[in-house]
Amino acid sequence: MVTDRQVKLLMKLLQDEKTLRLAAAKSGMDEKTARKYRRLGKSPGELKKERNWRTRKDPFLEVWYEVSAMLDLNPGLEAKTLFEDLQKRYPGRFSDGQLRTFQRRVKTWRATEGPSKEVFFDQVYEPGVLCQSDFTSMNKLHITIGGQTFDHLIYHFILPYSNWETGKICFSESFESLSEGLQNALWELGGVPASHRTDRLTTAVHKTAHPEEFTRRYKGLLKHYGLKGEKIQAASPNENGDIEQSHYRFKKAVDQSLMLRGSRDFADCSEYASFLAQIFDQLNSGRRERFKEEVKVLRRLPERRLEACKRLDARVTRGSTIRVNHNVYSVDSRLIGETVNVRLYVEHLEVWYARRLVETIPRQRGEGKHYIQYRHILDWLVRKPGALENYRYRDDLFPTSRFRMAYDAFKRRHSQQKASREYLRILYLAARENEKCVDDALRMLIDGNGVITADAVEEMALSGNEPEPATDVNIADVDLSEYDALLGEKEVAAC
């Protein structure tokens, strides 16, 4: 069979050779065949007719009208689902081996008769005009801090023109996270683009029926930096496609770096943040030229940052607690009945009274949580020891697991009232002196199988003696004479 390559060679040889016979021989074909292709001036591929007939009978011809009717009614039906339905309605007629043929038939229907598909339009960006941001979950990468699962998000910021990106660790899609993340990105960038696009975050964008487009706090943030706010349409993440694709590339880069590192565990959050910063630097290193173009046209930053916190007033209850964003926090009992001002930040909250900062408390993630500091309520709990057993937040009164073990030991040996008094003496000692010293004293008593009493703990904690390190392991010396004795017995047995 003559190929296109042979005919191409023939046409070239006909220009140099004296006879057709020589050109045909050198191109590897018969003279008669060469004459035909010279006359036609076309290759075999060009002469080949497209086959438009079937070589075998269509097994789905008689039932296709039913299938097409179902697809017209519901185009989302999968080919396998339709095929299994045919097998149920026509037992024994269609074998599993015909599934692939049926899938090709359905695919052809979708491409020729099915509904039109969504078209994505490539965008052209100008330098310094647009920035995009969004939150992305990092939980599937299985990061741990000190061996404990670290569930978190990344506030991710990019410039679509240069693909320059940065981000910040956060724990919820709150306005505080958005505000701090966006401001960190702008100050790291050193300038302000013309507009900022985000998805329909409830903390920034009102629902469709609301007369206002953006929330009051988000409008204030945009106004402070002179940014024009943009939002995507509902259920249209493709409109924020650049940041969505950047999520994928960034998390893939993090995953690969973790593999090279050989561990997904970090000593603390700051070590993990430094690790992420190095990845951002590495990703941005190849984007410097286009990034320089953006920097030239960015607008100047304002003179100062906007405070990235939510301010609210809270009244201190009789339980010496305040309720902030559906979570409960304790404050000093002296503030009971007073109204305090709370400044809610991303990772902590500040309690202010009479224009003075009186407390800084770690922010609880989610809702329905509580954070009770025993020092706030201990003075009155010592006076009312009976309240300990059924106290709603009792678990927060055990600073470490050893404090809980001590309380359980007291309950086994004493009545409930006496057990509570004994434990509260230990807790009061921890608050008055040093919590770590008390914890070390409890550890030594537990490890030494000693009887735990408030007097024994106080004596050890205040003795001033250096406690034995918890990591010290004493291993007795091996007596090699025992092995010599065994060898001697073996020799005697052999004799």
C-alpha positions in Angstrom: 0.0 0.0 0.0 1.4 3.4 -1.0 1.8 5.9 1.7 1.7 9.7 1.7 5.4 9.8 2.4 6.2 7.7 -0.8 4.0 10.0 -3.0 5.7 13.1 -1.5 9.1 11.6 -2.3 7.9 10.7 -5.8 6.9 14.3 -6.5 10.3 15.5 -5.4 12.2 12.9 -7.5 10.2 13.7 -10.6 11.8 17.2 -10.6 15.4 15.7 -10.7 15.1 12.3 -12.4 15.0 11.9 -16.2 12.3 9.2 -16.3 9.2 8.3 -14.4 10.5 4.7 -14.0 13.6 5.9 -12.1 11.6 8.1 -9.8 9.0 5.4 -9.1 11.8 2.8 -8.3 13.5 5.2 -5.9 10.2 6.0 -4.2 9.4 2.3 -3.8 6.3 2.0 -6.0 5.3 0.5 -9.4 5.6 2.7 -12.4 1.9 2.4 -13.2 1.0 3.5 -9.7 3.4 6.4 -9.9 1.8 7.5 -13.1 -1.6 7.6 -11.4 -0.4 9.8 -8.6 1.4 12.1 -10.9 -1.8 12.5 -12.9 -4.0 13.1 -9.9 -1.5 15.3 -8.0 -2.9 14.1 -4.6 -1.6 11.9 -1.8 -3.4 8.6 -0.7 -4.7 10.4 2.4 -6.4 13.1 0.3 -7.9 10.5 -2.0 -9.2 8.4 0.9 -13.0 8.6 1.3 -14.5 9.2 4.7 -16.5 6.2 5.8 -20.1 7.2 6.7 -21.7 3.8 7.1 -21.8 1.3 10.0 -19.8 -1.9 9.8 -22.3 -3.7 12.2 -25.8 -3.2 13.3 -26.5 -0.6 16.0 -27.6 -2.6 19.1 -29.4 0.4 20.6 -31.2 1.5 17.4 -34.6 0.2 18.5 -34.5 1.7 22.0 -32.7 4.9 21.3 -35.9 6.9 21.0 -36.6 6.1 24.6 -33.0 7.1 25.7 -33.1 10.4 23.8 -36.5 11.2 25.3 -35.1 10.7 28.8 -32.0 12.8 28.0 -34.2 15.6 26.6 -36.2 15.6 29.8 -33.1 15.4 32.1 -29.7 16.0 30.3 -27.8 15.3 33.6 -28.5 11.6 33.5 -25.3 9.6 33.2 -24.8 7.0 30.5 -24.2 4.2 33.0 -27.4 5.0 34.8 -29.4 4.9 31.5 -27.6 1.6 30.5 -28.5 -0.1 33.8 -32.1 1.1 33.3 -32.2 -0.5 29.9 -30.9 -3.8 31.4 -33.7 -3.8 33.9 -36.4 -3.1 31.3 -35.0 -5.5 28.7 -33.6 -8.4 30.7 -30.9 -10.4 28.8 -30.8 -8.0 25.8 -27.8 -5.9 26.7 -24.6 -7.3 28.1 -22.1 -5.4 30.3 -19.6 -5.5 27.4 -21.8 -3.0 25.5 -21.6 -0.3 28.1 -18.7 1.4 26.4 -20.5 1.5 23.1 -23.6 3.0 24.8 -21.4 5.6 26.5 -19.9 6.7 23.2 -23.5 7.0 21.7 -24.6 9.2 24.6 -21.4 11.3 24.3 -22.2 11.9 20.6 -25.8 12.9 21.5 -24.5 15.4 24.0 -22.1 16.9 21.5 -24.6 17.1 18.6 -28.1 17.4 20.2 -27.6 18.1 23.9 -27.9 21.4 25.7 -25.2 24.0 25.1 -22.4 24.1 27.7 -21.2 27.1 29.7 -18.5 29.1 27.9 -15.6 30.5 29.8 -14.1 33.7 28.4 -10.4 34.4 28.9 -9.8 37.7 30.5 -7.2 40.3 29.8 -5.9 42.1 32.9 -4.2 45.4 33.2 -1.4 45.9 35.8 -2.5 47.4 39.1 -6.2 47.3 38.4 -7.6 44.3 40.1 -6.8 42.2 43.2 -8.8 39.1 44.3 -9.0 37.2 47.6 -10.8 34.3 49.1 -10.5 31.8 52.0 -9.4 28.2 51.3 -9.4 25.2 53.7 -6.0 23.5 54.4 -7.5 20.6 56.4 -6.9 17.9 53.7 -3.1 18.5 54.0 -3.3 17.0 57.5 -1.0 19.7 59.2 -0.3 19.1 62.9 1.0 21.4 65.6 2.9 19.6 68.3 1.3 16.4 67.2 -2.3 17.8 67.4 -4.5 18.2 64.3 -4.4 21.8 63.1 -7.7 22.7 61.4 -7.4 26.1 59.7 -8.0 28.2 56.6 -5.7 30.5 54.6 -6.8 33.9 53.5 -5.4 34.0 50.0 -4.7 37.2 48.1 -3.5 37.5 44.5 -2.9 40.1 41.7 -4.4 38.4 38.5 -2.0 40.3 36.2 1.3 39.2 37.7 -0.1 36.3 39.8 1.8 37.7 42.8 0.2 36.1 45.9 0.4 36.1 49.7 -1.8 34.7 52.5 -2.4 34.5 56.2 -3.5 31.7 58.6 -7.0 32.1 60.0 -9.7 30.0 61.6 -13.0 31.3 60.2 -14.3 33.4 57.4 -15.1 36.3 59.8 -14.8 40.0 58.9 -11.8 40.3 61.3 -10.0 37.6 59.2 -10.9 39.3 56.0 -9.9 42.8 57.2 -6.5 41.7 58.7 -5.7 39.4 55.8 -6.5 42.1 53.2 -4.6 44.8 55.1 -1.6 42.6 55.6 -1.5 41.8 51.9 -1.7 45.5 50.9 1.0 46.6 53.3 3.2 43.7 52.1 2.5 44.8 48.5 3.4 48.4 49.3 0.5 49.9 47.4 -3.2 49.7 46.6 -4.8 48.4 43.3 -7.9 50.0 41.9 -10.5 47.3 42.9 -10.9 44.3 45.1 -13.0 41.3 44.1 -14.2 38.6 46.5 -16.9 36.0 46.5 -20.2 36.5 48.3 -18.8 36.4 51.9 -21.7 37.0 54.3 -19.3 39.3 56.4 -18.7 41.5 53.3 -21.6 41.1 50.9 -25.3 41.4 51.7 -27.9 38.9 50.3 -29.4 39.6 46.9 -32.6 41.0 48.3 -30.8 43.6 50.5 -30.9 47.2 49.3 -27.2 47.7 50.1 -24.6 45.8 48.1 -21.9 45.5 50.8 -22.0 45.5 54.6 -21.3 48.7 56.6 -17.9 47.4 57.9 -16.7 46.2 54.6 -17.6 49.5 52.9 -15.6 51.3 55.6 -12.6 49.1 54.9 -12.8 49.7 51.1 -13.2 53.4 51.7 -10.2 53.6 53.9 -8.0 52.2 51.2 -9.8 53.8 48.2 -10.7 50.4 46.8 -13.6 49.7 44.5 -15.5 46.6 45.7 -16.5 43.9 43.3 -18.4 40.7 44.0 -19.1 37.6 42.0 -22.7 36.4 41.2 -24.3 33.8 43.3 -23.1 30.2 42.7 -20.5 31.5 40.1 -17.1 30.7 41.5 -15.7 30.8 38.0 -16.0 34.6 38.1 -13.2 34.4 40.7 -11.4 31.9 38.7 -7.9 33.2 39.1 -8.0 32.9 42.9 -9.7 29.5 42.7 -6.9 28.2 40.4 -4.3 29.8 42.7 -5.8 27.9 45.6 -5.1 24.6 43.8 -1.5 25.6 42.8 -0.7 26.9 46.2 -1.9 23.9 48.1 -0.1 21.6 45.7 3.1 23.5 46.3 2.6 23.2 50.1 1.9 19.5 49.8 5.1 18.9 47.7 7.2 21.0 50.2 5.8 18.9 53.1 6.8 15.7 51.3 10.3 17.1 50.8 10.4 18.2 54.5 9.5 14.7 55.5 7.0 15.7 58.2 3.7 17.6 58.4 4.2 18.4 62.1 5.4 21.8 63.4 6.5 22.9 66.8 4.2 25.9 66.9 2.0 28.1 64.7 4.9 30.6 64.1 7.1 27.9 62.6 4.3 26.8 60.3 3.7 30.5 59.3 7.4 30.9 58.4 7.2 27.7 56.3 4.2 29.1 54.3 6.0 32.5 53.9 8.9 30.7 52.3 6.6 29.0 49.8 5.0 32.3 48.9 8.4 33.8 48.3 9.4 30.8 46.1 6.2 31.1 44.1 6.6 34.8 43.6 10.2 34.6 42.6 9.3 33.8 39.0 6.8 36.7 38.6 9.1 39.6 39.3 9.0 41.2 35.8 5.2 41.5 35.6 5.1 42.4 39.4 7.4 45.4 38.7 4.9 46.6 36.2 2.1 46.4 38.8 4.1 48.2 41.5 4.7 51.2 39.2 1.0 51.9 38.9 -0.3 51.0 42.4 -1.7 53.9 44.5 -0.2 55.0 47.7 -1.2 53.4 51.0 -3.0 55.5 53.6 -1.1 56.9 56.6 -2.2 54.1 58.9 -3.9 50.7 59.0 -7.6 50.4 59.9 -8.2 48.6 63.2 -9.0 45.0 62.3 -11.4 44.3 65.2 -15.1 44.3 66.0 -16.1 46.4 69.0 -19.1 45.5 71.2 -20.3 46.0 74.7 -20.9 43.1 77.1 -22.4 43.1 80.6 -20.6 40.9 83.1 -22.9 38.3 84.5 -23.2 37.1 88.1 -21.0 34.1 87.1 -18.2 36.6 86.3 -18.5 35.8 82.5 -19.3 37.7 79.3 -20.8 36.4 76.1 -19.1 37.3 72.9 -20.1 36.0 69.5 -22.0 33.0 71.0 -19.0 32.0 73.2 -18.5 32.5 77.0 -15.4 34.0 78.6 -14.6 34.7 82.2 -13.3 38.1 83.5 -12.3 39.3 86.9 -15.1 39.0 89.5 -14.6 42.6 90.4 -16.3 43.5 87.1 -19.6 41.7 87.9 -22.5 43.9 87.0 -20.4 46.2 85.0 -20.5 46.8 81.2 -17.2 46.3 79.5 -16.0 47.1 76.0 -14.8 44.1 74.0 -12.5 44.4 70.9 -12.7 41.2 69.0 -9.6 40.4 66.9 -8.8 37.3 64.7 -7.0 35.3 67.4 -7.8 37.1 70.6 -10.1 39.6 72.3 -9.4 42.5 74.5 -11.6 43.5 77.4 -11.6 47.3 78.2 -13.1 49.1 81.2 -12.9 52.8 81.9 -10.6 53.2 78.9 -8.1 50.7 80.3 -7.2 47.3 79.0 -8.0 44.9 81.8 -7.8 41.5 80.0 -6.5 39.8 76.9 -8.1 36.4 76.2 -7.5 33.8 73.4 -10.5 33.8 71.0 -12.5 30.6 70.8 -13.2 29.1 67.4 -16.8 28.4 66.4 -19.8 28.8 68.6 -21.0 27.3 71.9 -17.4 27.3 73.4 -16.2 28.7 76.7 -12.9 29.8 78.2 -12.9 30.1 82.0 -9.7 31.2 83.8 -9.8 29.8 87.3 -7.9 32.8 88.8 -11.0 35.0 88.0 -13.4 33.1 90.2 -11.2 31.2 92.6 -11.5 33.6 95.6 -15.2 33.0 95.8 -15.1 29.3 94.8 -12.9 28.7 97.8 -15.6 30.2 99.9 -18.3 28.1 98.2 -16.5 24.7 97.7 -19.8 22.9 97.3 -20.3 24.6 94.0 -17.4 22.9 92.4 -18.9 19.4 91.7 -21.8 20.6 89.5 -20.2 23.8 88.1 -21.1 24.1 84.4 -17.5 25.0 83.4 -15.8 22.7 85.9 -13.5 21.1 83.3 -11.8 24.5 82.8 -10.7 24.4 86.4 -8.2 21.6 85.7 -5.1 23.4 84.2 -3.5 20.0 83.4 -4.5 16.3 83.5 -2.6 15.9 86.8 -4.9 18.4 88.5 -7.8 16.3 87.3 -6.1 13.1 88.6 -5.6 14.8 92.0 -9.3 15.7 92.2 -10.4 12.2 91.3 -8.1 10.8 94.0 -9.6 13.1 96.6 -13.1 12.0 95.6 -12.2 8.3 96.0 -10.9 8.9 99.6 -13.1 11.7 100.9 -16.6 12.9 100.9 -17.6 15.3 98.1 -17.4 18.4 100.3 -14.0 17.5 101.6 -12.6 16.4 98.2 -13.7 19.8 96.8 -12.0 21.7 99.6 -8.7 19.7 99.3 -8.6 20.3 95.5 -9.4 24.0 95.8 -6.5 24.3 98.2 -4.2 22.9 95.5 -5.7 25.2 92.9 -5.4 28.2 95.1 -1.7 27.4 95.7 -1.2 27.3 91.9 -2.8 30.7 91.5 -0.9 32.2 94.5 2.5 30.7 93.9 3.3 29.0 90.6 1.2 26.6 88.5 4.2 24.8 87.1 5.7 24.1 90.5 2.3 22.6 91.7 2.0 20.5 88.5 5.6 19.2 89.1 4.8 18.3 92.7 1.7 16.4 91.5 3.7 14.6 88.9 6.3 13.4 91.4 3.6 12.2 93.8 1.7 10.4 91.1 4.9 8.8 89.6 6.1 7.8 93.0 2.7 6.3 93.9 2.5 8.7 96.9 -0.7 9.7 98.6 -1.8 13.1 97.2 -2.8 15.6 99.9 -2.9 19.3 99.8 -0.3 19.5 102.5 2.1 17.2 100.6 1.7 19.2 97.4 2.3 22.5 99.2 5.4 21.1 101.0 6.9 19.9 97.7 6.0 23.0 95.7 7.4 25.4 98.3 10.5 23.4 99.2 12.6 25.0 96.5 14.1 21.7 95.4 14.6 21.2 91.7 12.1 18.6 90.5 13.3 15.6 88.6 12.9 16.1 84.8 9.9 14.2 83.4 12.1 12.9 80.6 14.7 11.2 82.8 14.7 7.5 82.5 16.7 5.3 84.9 18.0 2.1 83.5 19.7 -0.4 85.9 23.2 -1.5 84.9 23.4 -4.9 83.3 25.1 -7.6 85.3 27.2 -9.5 82.8 28.2 -12.2 85.3 24.7 -13.8 84.8 25.6 -14.4 81.1 28.9 -16.0 82.2 27.0 -18.3 84.5 24.7 -19.4 81.7 27.7 -20.1 79.4 29.3 -22.2 82.2 26.2 -24.3 82.6 26.2 -24.9 78.9 29.7 -26.2 78.9 29.0 -28.5 81.8 26.0 -29.9 80.0 28.2 -30.6 76.9 30.7 -32.6 79.0 
